[in-house]
Amino acid sequence: MKSFFIGEISQRFGLNPRTVRYYESIGVLPKAARSESGYRLYTQDAVDRLEFILKAKTLGLTLEEVRRILSLHDEGVVPCEHTRDFIRGKVQEIEIKIAALNSIKKTLSGALRKRFQKHAAAFCPIIEEAGPKRLTLLPMKGDGKEKRRVRFSP
């Protein structure tokens, strides 16, 4: 049975070896066997699993979502329905992002067509006049430290 060194699979997929070790440490890749000299040795199954992980990530799935899919697979469950649920969620997220980007595009396009009067106190009238009129500080989820993020209101 052929084994692969971490450098081989890293190069094959264009990854830093630390990424492969990270995937192993969080359990999405199985622990690699070790050679007599201590080098990690990955099986073809592990290489195939890594390829699946990378494909799922290119489709926008998070590592946690990939972990759930792989966990179901490892339990002998065909995870396609769960995968469909994740993909439906991704499609909704993308639609929201597209709407937000279209709104920004409309604002920026309008700003390019508009003529602005430069005044001495301005950083840049284009941004100051085209940007949101009010900024609101909102609490952020975090590590317990007081954090705020800015919310823009038109």
C-alpha positions in Angstrom: 0.0 0.0 0.0 1.5 3.4 -1.1 2.1 6.0 1.6 2.6 9.7 1.0 4.8 12.1 2.9 3.2 15.4 4.0 5.4 17.3 1.6 4.1 15.2 -1.3 0.5 15.9 -0.6 1.1 19.5 0.3 2.8 20.1 -3.0 0.1 18.1 -4.9 -2.7 20.4 -3.5 -0.7 23.6 -3.2 -0.9 23.7 0.6 1.4 24.6 3.3 2.3 21.4 5.3 1.1 23.3 8.5 -2.4 23.3 6.9 -2.3 19.5 6.5 -1.1 19.1 10.2 -3.9 21.5 11.2 -6.6 19.4 9.5 -5.2 16.4 11.2 -5.2 18.2 14.6 -8.8 19.2 14.4 -9.9 15.7 13.2 -11.0 16.3 9.6 -8.0 14.2 8.5 -7.1 11.0 10.4 -3.9 10.9 12.4 -1.1 9.9 10.0 1.1 6.8 10.7 4.7 7.5 11.3 7.8 6.2 9.5 10.7 4.8 11.5 12.3 8.2 11.4 9.1 10.0 12.6 7.8 11.4 9.3 4.0 11.4 8.8 2.8 8.9 6.3 -0.6 9.4 4.7 -2.7 6.7 3.0 -4.5 7.1 -0.3 -7.7 7.3 1.7 -6.3 10.3 3.6 -5.3 11.9 0.3 -8.8 11.4 -1.1 -10.3 12.8 2.1 -8.1 15.9 1.8 -9.1 16.4 -1.8 -12.8 16.2 -0.6 -12.1 18.8 2.1 -10.5 21.2 -0.3 -13.4 20.7 -2.9 -15.9 21.4 -0.1 -14.1 24.5 1.0 -14.0 25.9 -2.6 -17.8 25.6 -2.6 -17.9 27.8 0.5 -18.4 25.1 3.2 -16.7 25.8 6.5 -14.4 23.3 8.2 -17.1 22.7 10.8 -19.6 21.8 8.1 -17.1 19.6 6.4 -16.3 17.9 9.7 -20.1 17.2 10.2 -20.3 15.7 6.7 -17.2 13.6 7.2 -18.4 12.5 10.6 -21.7 11.2 9.1 -19.7 9.5 6.3 -17.5 7.8 8.9 -20.6 6.6 10.8 -21.7 4.9 7.6 -24.4 7.5 6.7 -24.6 8.9 3.2 -24.5 12.6 4.1 -26.1 14.0 0.9 -29.2 15.4 2.6 -27.1 17.1 5.2 -24.9 18.4 2.4 -27.9 19.7 0.6 -29.0 21.6 3.7 -25.5 23.2 4.0 -25.6 24.1 0.3 -29.0 25.7 0.6 -27.7 27.8 3.4 -24.7 28.8 1.3 -27.0 29.8 -1.6 -29.0 32.0 0.8 -25.8 33.6 2.2 -24.6 34.3 -1.4 -27.9 35.9 -2.4 -27.7 38.2 0.6 -24.1 39.1 -0.2 -25.0 39.7 -3.9 -27.9 42.1 -2.8 -25.5 44.0 -0.5 -22.9 44.2 -3.2 -25.4 45.4 -5.8 -26.5 48.1 -3.3 -22.9 49.2 -2.8 -22.3 49.1 -6.6 -25.4 51.3 -7.2 -24.1 53.8 -4.5 -20.6 53.9 -6.0 -21.8 54.2 -9.6 -24.0 57.2 -8.5 -21.0 58.7 -6.7 -19.0 58.5 -9.9 -21.6 60.4 -11.9 -22.1 63.1 -9.3 -20.1 66.3 -9.1 -18.8 67.2 -5.7 -17.6 70.5 -4.3 -14.3 70.2 -2.5 -14.3 72.0 0.8 -11.4 72.6 3.1 -12.6 70.3 6.0 -13.2 67.3 3.8 -11.1 64.2 3.6 -12.8 63.2 0.4 -16.2 64.6 -0.6 -17.0 61.6 -2.7 -16.9 59.2 0.2 -18.3 61.7 2.7 -21.4 62.5 0.6 -21.9 59.1 -1.0 -21.4 57.0 2.1 -23.9 56.2 4.7 -25.3 59.2 6.7 -25.1 57.6 10.1 -22.7 55.2 11.8 -23.8 53.1 14.8 -21.6 51.2 17.1 -22.8 47.7 17.9 -21.4 45.2 20.4 -19.5 42.4 18.8 -19.4 38.8 19.9 -15.9 38.0 21.2 -13.8 36.8 24.0 -15.5 38.7 26.7 -13.6 41.9 26.1 -15.6 45.1 25.2 -15.6 45.2 21.4 -17.7 47.2 19.0 -18.3 47.2 15.3 -19.6 49.9 13.1 -23.0 49.5 11.5 -23.8 51.8 8.6 -27.3 53.2 8.1 -28.3 54.9 4.8 
